[in-house]
């Protein structure tokens, strides 16, 4: 496997408010266990905060990578040769593609806390997915990396 000319990697980290909410979940567990004493209350605080933080981290932090001749977005892996043109979406257009313009067959790596996105057509006739919608903070860099990977696989 050859590396693409412009390797790309991005982790869509969860916003800071999610970590504060994780702490509040721990406080809720602590209050529930308060009648049983101080030690169970502290255990509820630690356990509830840790459990909520694990959930926030696992859901809130998917990765998007262009590695070799593949685009890896979350759990999806697709060869760049099966991808068509990429469209950079501003916040308003991204909102439209996640709502009324959306196709139910599309692959969506959607994170509401990231306002911009990249929409990439899927040209593989065997694949029923019409396009990939990828929430990203750097859609220009991702589109450039996909194009560079496509041109390096053609060469």
C-alpha positions as CSV (number, residue, x, y, z in Angstrom):
1,X,0.0,0.0,0.0
2,X,1.5,3.3,-1.0
3,X,0.9,6.5,1.0
4,X,-1.0,9.3,-0.6
5,X,0.8,12.4,-1.6
6,X,-1.1,14.5,0.9
7,X,-2.0,12.3,4.0
8,X,-4.8,13.6,6.0
9,X,-6.1,12.8,9.5
10,X,-8.6,14.5,11.6
11,X,-10.3,13.6,14.9
12,X,-13.7,15.2,15.4
13,X,-13.3,15.8,19.1
14,X,-16.4,16.4,21.3
15,X,-17.0,19.9,22.4
16,X,-16.0,21.1,25.9
17,X,-19.7,21.2,27.0
18,X,-20.0,17.5,26.6
19,X,-17.2,17.0,29.2
20,X,-19.1,19.3,31.6
21,X,-22.3,17.3,31.0
22,X,-20.3,14.2,31.8
23,X,-19.4,15.7,35.2
24,X,-23.1,16.6,35.8
25,X,-24.1,13.0,35.1
26,X,-21.6,12.0,37.8
27,X,-23.1,14.6,40.2
28,X,-26.5,13.0,39.4
29,X,-25.3,9.6,40.4
30,X,-23.7,11.0,43.5
31,X,-27.0,12.6,44.5
32,X,-28.8,9.3,43.9
33,X,-26.4,7.5,46.2
34,X,-26.2,10.2,48.8
35,X,-28.7,8.4,51.2
36,X,-26.3,5.4,51.4
37,X,-23.4,7.4,52.7
38,X,-20.3,9.3,51.7
39,X,-18.3,6.4,50.2
40,X,-21.2,5.3,47.8
41,X,-21.8,9.0,46.9
42,X,-18.1,9.4,45.9
43,X,-18.2,6.2,44.0
44,X,-21.3,7.4,42.2
45,X,-19.6,10.6,41.4
46,X,-16.4,8.9,40.0
47,X,-18.2,6.1,38.3
48,X,-21.0,8.2,36.7
49,X,-18.5,10.8,35.5
50,X,-16.2,8.1,34.0
51,X,-19.1,6.2,32.3
52,X,-20.5,9.4,30.8
53,X,-17.0,10.5,29.7
54,X,-16.4,7.2,27.9
55,X,-19.7,7.5,26.1
56,X,-18.9,11.1,25.1
57,X,-15.4,10.2,23.9
58,X,-16.5,7.2,21.9
59,X,-19.4,8.9,20.1
60,X,-17.9,12.4,20.0
61,X,-14.5,11.6,18.6
62,X,-14.6,9.7,15.2
63,X,-11.6,9.9,12.9
64,X,-11.4,10.8,9.2
65,X,-8.3,9.7,7.4
66,X,-7.0,9.4,3.9
67,X,-4.4,6.6,3.9
68,X,-2.9,5.2,0.8
69,X,-5.7,4.6,-1.6
70,X,-8.5,4.6,0.9
71,X,-10.8,7.1,2.7
72,X,-11.5,6.0,6.2
73,X,-14.4,7.9,7.9
74,X,-15.5,6.5,11.2
75,X,-16.1,2.8,10.6
76,X,-16.5,3.2,6.8
77,X,-13.6,2.4,4.5
78,X,-13.9,3.2,0.8
79,X,-11.2,3.2,-2.0
80,X,-10.7,6.7,-3.4
81,X,-11.1,5.2,-6.9
82,X,-14.8,4.7,-6.1
83,X,-15.2,8.4,-5.2
84,X,-16.3,11.2,-7.5
85,X,-16.1,14.9,-7.1
86,X,-16.1,16.4,-3.6
87,X,-18.2,19.4,-2.7
88,X,-17.2,21.7,0.1
89,X,-20.3,22.7,2.1
90,X,-20.6,26.0,4.1
91,X,-22.7,25.9,7.3
92,X,-26.0,26.7,5.5
93,X,-25.5,24.2,2.7
94,X,-24.3,21.6,5.2
95,X,-27.5,22.1,7.2
96,X,-29.6,21.6,4.0
97,X,-27.7,18.4,3.1
98,X,-28.3,16.9,6.6
99,X,-32.1,17.8,6.5
100,X,-34.3,18.2,3.5
101,X,-31.7,17.4,0.8
102,X,-30.5,14.2,2.5
103,X,-30.8,10.8,0.8
104,X,-31.6,7.9,3.2
105,X,-29.0,5.7,1.3
106,X,-26.1,8.2,2.0
107,X,-23.4,7.5,4.5
108,X,-23.4,10.3,7.0
109,X,-20.6,10.9,9.5
110,X,-22.6,13.7,11.0
111,X,-21.7,15.7,14.1
112,X,-24.0,18.6,14.8
113,X,-21.3,20.5,16.7
114,X,-19.3,20.8,13.5
115,X,-21.0,23.3,11.1
116,X,-19.0,22.6,7.9
117,X,-18.9,19.4,5.9
118,X,-17.7,17.7,2.7
119,X,-20.0,15.8,0.4
120,X,-18.3,13.3,-1.9
121,X,-20.1,11.5,-4.7
122,X,-19.7,7.7,-4.8
123,X,-19.2,6.5,-8.4
124,X,-19.0,2.8,-7.8
125,X,-22.0,1.2,-9.6
126,X,-22.0,-1.7,-7.2
127,X,-22.4,0.5,-4.2
128,X,-25.9,1.8,-3.4
129,X,-24.6,4.7,-1.4
130,X,-25.0,7.9,-3.6
131,X,-22.6,10.1,-1.5
132,X,-20.7,10.5,1.7
133,X,-21.5,13.4,4.0
134,X,-18.5,14.0,6.3
135,X,-18.6,16.6,9.0
136,X,-15.2,18.2,9.1
137,X,-13.5,21.3,10.4
138,X,-11.2,21.4,7.4
139,X,-13.2,20.5,4.3
140,X,-10.7,22.1,1.9
141,X,-7.8,20.0,3.2
142,X,-9.8,16.8,3.1
143,X,-10.9,17.4,-0.5
144,X,-7.3,18.1,-1.5
145,X,-6.1,14.9,0.2
146,X,-8.8,12.9,-1.6
147,X,-7.9,14.4,-5.0
148,X,-4.1,13.8,-4.3
149,X,-4.9,10.1,-3.3
150,X,-6.9,9.7,-6.5
151,X,-4.2,11.1,-8.7
152,X,-1.5,9.0,-7.0
153,X,-3.5,5.8,-7.6
154,X,-4.0,6.7,-11.3
155,X,-0.2,7.2,-11.8
